[in-house]
Amino acid sequence: MLFGGTFDPIHLGHTKVAGAAAETLNAEKVVFVPAKCSPLKGFSPKAGDRSRLEMIALATAEYPVFAVSDCELQRPAPSYTLDTVRQFKQAYGPNVSIHWLLGADGIDDLVHWHGIRELIDECCLTTMYRAGYEGPDFARFERNWGPKRVKKLQENVVETPLVDVSSTEVRKRLAADDDIGGMLHPDVIEYIRRHQLYRRESTD
């Protein structure tokens, strides 16, 4: 199972939903894949590549099922999800089922994803939705992608815990020197403070 994002920084919401999805899908491994720069967001992460990679390693170290890959950081931007999925398929072989985790709030952007039809065909694009909310409805995409792909998307939906935390909020709190207790792994907090990340004047 692959979990992509900027992880700027990785927070407890990321690890909690990934763990829940892994349990539901009985995944052997969850690989966090930090993006160099999201083609859709159009701006670079606040923390540098190495810092984000090291923070993910710290946040996931105590979970045997979690791992981290720098494959997208090694490629020139923009880095596309389809390329990453194909890279993992080549590495693990055709008999391994690959899931790419997607937050329900990212569904509207799928129409803009590079090679979205091929991506749906080549992996299980698995949508996570928050407990207490309605599951996603992909019927509106049937005209674009066809009923077979929409059915596959609808079959790969998992409910995850409701975690009210975002990287944007974390960065705002860090810049204002506000409390971030319960939002980040303690080792990640220590790393951020030691390297003075997310300060107003910081560029890393």
Stockholm file with secondary structure:
# STOCKHOLM 1.0

chainA/1-204         MLFGGTFDPIHLGHTKVAGAAAETLNAEKVVFVPAKCSPLKGFSPKAGDRSRLEMIALATAEYPVFAVSDCELQRPAPSYTLDTVRQFKQAYGPNVSIHWLLGADGIDDLVHWHGIRELIDECCLTTMYRAGYEGPDFARFERNWGPKRVKKLQENVVETPLVDVSSTEVRKRLAADDDIGGMLHPDVIEYIRRHQLYRRESTD
#=GR chainA/1-204 SS CEEEECCTTCCHHHHHHHHHHHHHHTCSCEEEEECSSCTTTCSCCSSCHHHHHHHHHHHHTTCTTEEECCHHHHSCSSCCHHHHHHHHHHHHCTTSCCEEEEEGGGGGGGGGSTTHHHHHHHSEEEEEEETTSCCCCCGGGHHHHCHHHHHHHHHSEEEECCCCCCHHHHHHHHHTTCCCTTTSCHHHHHHHHHTTTTCTTCCC
#=GC SS_cons         CEEEECCTTCCHHHHHHHHHHHHHHTCSCEEEEECSSCTTTCSCCSSCHHHHHHHHHHHHTTCTTEEECCHHHHSCSSCCHHHHHHHHHHHHCTTSCCEEEEEGGGGGGGGGSTTHHHHHHHSEEEEEEETTSCCCCCGGGHHHHCHHHHHHHHHSEEEECCCCCCHHHHHHHHHTTCCCTTTSCHHHHHHHHHTTTTCTTCCC
//
